[in-house]
Amino acid sequence: MIPQISLPLCTGCGACVEACPGEVFILENEKSRVALPEECIECGACEESCPVGAVSLVDPA
């Protein structure tokens, strides 16, 4: 599983950036972006922290 961000939903609050222990996310152009998907440990902290439900873990295949 890898994190995916719905850019239309993302408000750029940075909650996923702060919550992620693997430092997978960055803020870029006032939106969150998955910068290092290979560092994801599938803990779900990003999904839980997003107040608008813009982050989800998806199967990369």
C-alpha positions in Angstrom: 0.0 0.0 0.0 1.1 3.5 -0.7 -0.4 6.9 0.2 -2.4 8.8 -2.4 -3.6 12.4 -2.1 -6.8 13.7 -3.7 -5.5 17.2 -4.8 -9.0 18.6 -5.2 -9.8 17.8 -1.6 -6.4 18.7 -0.1 -6.4 22.0 1.8 -2.7 22.1 2.3 -3.1 22.0 6.1 0.0 19.8 6.6 -1.6 17.4 9.0 -0.4 14.4 7.0 3.2 15.8 6.9 3.2 16.2 10.6 1.6 12.8 11.3 3.8 10.7 9.1 6.6 8.9 10.9 8.3 8.0 7.6 8.5 11.6 6.3 6.7 10.5 3.1 4.9 13.8 2.5 6.0 17.3 1.7 4.0 20.6 1.2 4.4 21.9 -2.3 2.4 24.7 -3.9 0.1 24.8 -0.9 -0.8 21.1 -1.3 0.5 17.9 0.2 2.5 15.7 -2.1 3.8 12.1 -1.7 7.5 12.6 -2.1 8.9 9.3 -0.8 6.2 6.6 -1.2 8.9 3.9 -0.6 9.3 5.1 3.0 5.6 4.4 3.8 5.2 1.9 6.6 1.4 1.6 6.1 0.6 2.9 9.6 -2.4 4.9 8.5 -1.5 8.0 10.5 -1.8 10.1 7.3 -5.4 8.9 6.7 -6.4 9.4 10.3 -4.9 12.9 10.5 -6.4 14.4 7.4 -9.5 16.5 8.4 -11.0 16.4 4.9 -10.3 12.8 3.9 -7.9 13.7 1.1 -5.3 11.0 2.0 -5.8 7.2 1.4 -3.7 4.2 1.3 -4.0 2.4 -2.0 -2.7 -0.8 -3.7 0.0 0.4 -6.1 -0.8 -2.4 -8.6 
